[in-house]
Amino acid sequence: MPKPIPILDSGGGLILGGLFLFLLFLQWKWPLRRQHFSVLRRIARNLFFSAPGFALARISLVPIPILASVWASNHGIGLLHWLPGLPPLVAVPIGVLLMDYAYWWWHVGLHLIPFLWRFHNVHHSDLDMDVSTATRFHLGEVIFSVPFRVIVVIAFGIDLWALVVFEMLFETANFFEHSNWRLPLPLERFLNLILVTPRMHGIHHSIVQRETNSNWGTIFSWWDSLHRTLRRDIPQDAITIGVAAYRDENELTFGRLFVLPFRAPRPWQLPDGNIPERDARPASELAP
């Protein structure tokens, strides 16, 4: 059993709570996109809906991979343990990069594997996007991500501290990129050379399916550049947030969100039968 890690075990919730409130203030002060639905009702619903998944994450999504990391280290199992003489200052950043790249593939799977999309659809069905959307994950998606994370940790031999650093960066990036915070465009263009930013992730939450199937990164934007799935060309005021088939807020109450993965999935089209489209444009320049 690994020793307690204060920054995750006792301080993690406080740190995340403080970050959430800070980004809530920033997006209120400098909003990126105009909100179309009641902000307070959405935030309350998202936080209430996320509570079971958040509790499960604290007792499984973090501790179980940490146990797997310690076990792999003790038995010398995994890619990084097979590389002789790898110092911690090298093993930790490599481990963080490997975890983030693995999660890029996990996110692709959440969209392209129909069974997983049923659960991830709950996250994308939010009709506006702000920092509270970063908490809106179905309990089932959290459960399925635990064995995936364990497999990655063991296969790559992820160091314990690499896992801790990754977890901190992952949660911070998740809140940051979902926030509705309008950063100065030159600053965001600079950050976007390295990180996933609010404008970039806003495109990922578009009701245009080609745009949703892009920008799958969580921490670093490099993986989408590598796989040519990076889109930065859509102005934020041209984006409609959500899933095309779910445009009625009354269909997205707490109870209906919970059972949504167990209902027959709808085709990617608007309720009137039209399929939202937009002409493809060069994707290299981050649009305002």
N, C-alpha and C positions, 0 to 999 in steps of 0.2 A: 504493500500500500504506500503510495507516494505521500510525502509530507504535505500538509496544507500549504497552498500558495495564496497568501493573503490578498494579492491584487485580484485574484479570481474568486477565491472562496468567500471572503468577507467583504472585500471592497468592490467587487465586480458590479454588483447591483447598484451601489451608490454612484460609481463612476458612470455607468450607463445611464442612470437616471439623471445625473447632472448634465451629461452630454445631450440627452433628449430635450431637457428644458432649455438648454443653451441654443440648440438648433431651432427649437420651437420659437424662441424669441427672434432669432435671426431671420427666419422665413416670414414671420409676422412683420418685421421691420422692413425687409427687402425681399418681397415675394418675386419668384421667378415666373410662375404661371398664375393666371386668374383662376380662383377656385369657383366651381359651379354649384357646390352643394354645401350644406351646413358644416362648417369646420368643426365646431364643438361636438356635434353628433357623430361625425365620422371618427374623430379622435377617440371619443368615449367608446364607440363600438369596436374600433380596432384594438384598443388596449384591453377591453373586456374580453374580446375574442381571443387575444393572444395569451391570456393568463395561463391556461393549461399548458400550452406549448412552451412558454417561458419557464414554468416550474419544471417541466420535464427536461428542458435543456440544462437547467442547473444541476439536476441529479443524474443525467445520463450523457447528454451531448458533449459536455466538457469532461466530466470525471472518467467516463469509460475509455475514451481515446487516450487520456493521460495514463491510465492503468496499462493500456496496450503499448504505449510508448515506453514505459518503464520495463514492461515484460520483454519487449523487443530488444531494448538496450541490454538487459541482463543476460539475454540469450544470444546476443550478437546477430540478430535477424534484421534483414532489410538492407536496401541498397547503400545507404550512407554508412552503415556499420561495416560493410564489406570493403569500403575504401580505406586503406591503411593510413593512419596518422593524420586524419582530418581534424584540424583544431576546431574548438567550439565557435570561434569567431568566423569560421567559414561554414561550419555545419548548420548554424542557426539561420543565417540568411538563405542558404540553399534550401533548407527545410521549409522556410516560409514561402519561397518561390514555388517549390513543388506542391505544397498544400494549396496555394492559390490557383495554380494551373490545374490541379485535380478538380478543384471546385468549379473551374470554368467548364470542364467536361460534365460535371454533375448538373450544372445549370442548363447546359445543352440538353442533357437527358431529361430534365424536368419539363422541357418544352416539346421535345420530339418523341418521347416515349409516351404513348397515349395514357397508360395507367398512371404514370407519375404526373402528367399534365392535369389530370382530374383534381389532384390535390394542389398543385402549384397555381392552378386557375383561380383559386380562392385569393391568393395574393394579388394577382393581376386584375381581378374584377373590381378593385377599388376604383370608384368613378372620378376621384381626384387623387393626386399623389402628394404626400408630404412626409415628414419624418415619422408619423404614426404608421404609414404604410410599411415601414421597415419592421414592424412588429406583427404584421398581419399574415401569419403563416398557419396553415392548418396543422393540427396535432399530428395527423398522419404523415405529413411531409417531414416533420421533426423526427418522428420514429424511424422513417426510412433512411434518413441521413446519418443515423448513428452507425449502423454496420458499414456504410460506405466510408465514413471517416476512419473507422477502425482498420478497414482493409488498407486504406491509403497510408495510414500511420505505420502499420506493420510492413507493408511492401517496400516503402521507401526508408524505413528505419528512422522516422522523424524524431529528432531529439526533443526531450521534455521541454526545454526552454524555447526551442523553435515553435513548439505547439502553443506555448503560452503567448509568445509574441504574435503568432498568427492569429490566435483567438482575439487578442486585443485589437489588432489591426482590422480583422474581419468585422467585428462588431462596430468599430468606429466607422469603417468604410460603408457598412450597410446603412447606418443612420445618415451619414453625410450625403451619399448619392441619392437617397430617397427624399432628402429634404427639399423643400420648395424655396431654397435660398438663392437669390440672384447675386452671384459673385460678379465682380467687374469682368467683362468679357476677356480682356487681355490676360488677367490672372487665371481665369478658367482655361483659356487656351494653353497657357504654360503648364498648369497642373495636369491637363488632359494628356500631355505627352507621357506622363507616368501613371496617373491615377484615373479611376472612374469618377466622373464628376456629375453634379446634378443635371446639367444639360444633356450629357451623354446618356445617363440612365433614364431621363425623361423620354427619350426616343424609344428606348426599350419597352416602355409602358404604353406605347401608342396602340390605337385600335387597328392600325394598318399592320397586317400580319408580317409583311416583309420587314417592317421596322422593329416589330416585337422580336423577330428571329434575328436579332443583331445585338451587339453590345452586351454580351453575356458575362463579362468580367465582373468581379466583385471588388478587389483591391486595385490591381494593376490593369491598365488599358492595353498592355503589350500583347496579351493573348489574342484579343480581337484583331489587333494589327497583324499578328502572325497568321491568323486564319482568314484574314480578309472579311471579317464580319463586323468591322468597325464602321459605324455611321455617326457622322457629326453634322450633317448638312441640313437638318430639319429645324426651322425656327420654332421656338417653344410655343409661340402663340398660334402655330398651325397644328399643334398636336392635340388630339383628343385622347385623354387618358382612359384606360380600361380595356375591356374585352368586348369585341363588337356585338356578341350575342346577348350581353347582359348590360342593359342600359337603364333598367328600372331600379331605383334605390329600394323599392319595396320588396324586390326579389333578393336583396342582399342583406337581410337582417341576420342577427346572430344565429338563430336556429337554422335558417336556410343556408347560410354559409357553411355550417357544420356538416349538413347532409349533402351539400353540392357535389362532392366527389362521388357520391353513391347514386346520383341520378344520371340518366343518359346524357352524354355530352352533346352540346349543340354545335352545328357547323359554324365556321368563322364568317358570320354575316350579320348585318344589322337586323333588328326585328322586322323591318320592312322588306327584307330579302336582299338588299343591296350589299355588295362587298366593298368595304372601304379600301380605296386605292390612292396612290399618289405616284406621280412620275418619278422614277429614280433620277437622282442628280449626283454629281461628283461628291464623294463622301469625305474628302480630305480636310475640309475647313469647318471648324466648329461654328455653327450658325448662332445668332443671338437668341 
